[in-house]
Amino acid sequence: MLSKIKSLFKRKKDRNIDEYDIDEKDLNRILSEGAILVDVRSPQEYEEGHMEGAILLPEYDIKKKASMLLPNKNMNIIVYCSSGTRSKKAQEELNNMGYTKVYNLYNGYQNY
C-alpha cells in the first residue's frame, strides 16, 4: 500500500500537476458550472469514441482553430486526450493564447 502511495506522488511530481489539472470529481463539478469539453486527440481517435458533448480540436490545430471554436477566452474549458500528455500541451498553448480558465483532465480519457 505504501509503495502505491509513493508511486502516485512520484507520478504527480513527474507530470507537474498544478491547480488546473483535474480529476473525475472536478470534471463533473466544472461541467455542471458550465464548461466546454475539448478533445485534443486526432480525428480518428475521436471517431473511435469520445466523451459526450466534446468538440474535436486536435492539439496540432489549436493555433489555427481555437479562436473560431473557442471565442470566449474567459470561459471554462476542459481539455483531454488519451493519457493527459497532449492535453497538457494544449492547455499550455491555450494559456499562451490568452485563455484564462483551461483545465486539463489529468490522466486523460482512458480512465473514463
N, C-alpha and C positions, 0 to 999 in steps of 0.2 A: 504494500500500500504506500509506504513512504517513498519508494523508488518511483511509483507512478506520479505522485505529487511533485517530486523533484523534476521529473520529466516534463510535466505540464509547465512548471515555472521556467525551465530552461527553454522550452519551445516558445513561450510568450516572450522571453527575453530576446531570443534569436530573431523573432519576427518583428520586433519593435512595435508591440501592441501599444496603442495610445487611446485617448479618450473617445476617439471617433471610430474605433474598431468595436463592432457589436456582436453579440451572440443572439440566439433564438429569442430569448426573453426581450431583449432590447429591440430586435427586429419587429416583433409583434406590437410593442408599445409605440414605436416610431411610425409604423404603418397606420396604427389606429389614430395617431395625431395628424395624419395626412402627410404622405411622402410618396415620391415616385421611386419605383423599383427599376433598376437598370442592370440588365445582363450584359456584361462586357466580354463574353465569350464569342466564339466565331458563329456565323450564321448556321453552320452545320450542327454545332453543339446546341444552339438554341432550338433548332428544329427537332433534335432528339429528345428534348424535354427542358422545360424552364419553369420558374416559379410563376404562379398565376398572377396576371396583371403586369408582368415585367415587360419593359420595352427593350429592344435589342439596340445596343450601341457598342460595337466591338472596341476593345481597348485601343486598337490601332487606328480607329476612326474618330477618336474623341476630339482632336484638334479641329477636324473638318466639320463634324456634325453636331457637336454638343450645343452650340448656341441656337441651332434650329430646333433640336429636340428638347432642350432644357433652357427655355428662355429666361426663367426667373432664377437669378443667381443666389437668391436667399431662401429658396425652397429646400425642404428636407429631401435629400437624395440618398438612396441606399444602393451601393454598387456591389455586385457579386460576380464570381467566376466559379470555376470548379473547386479550387483549393484556397483561394484568398490571395494568391500572389499577383495575378493580373489585375484584380480589383484594387489591390493596394496601390499599384502603379496608376490605375485610372483615378483613384481618389486623389493622389498627389497631383496628377495632371489637372484635374478639375479645380483643385485648390489653387494651383498656379494660374488658372484662368479666371480666378475671382469668385468661384463658388464658395459659399461660406459654411454650409451645413451638409457635408458629404460624409456619409457613414460607410464603412467597409464591413461586409459580412465576413468576420474573421476567418472562419475555417471553410468558407465557400459553400457552394450548392451541394456538394457531395454529402453533406450531413443533414439535408432536409428532404 
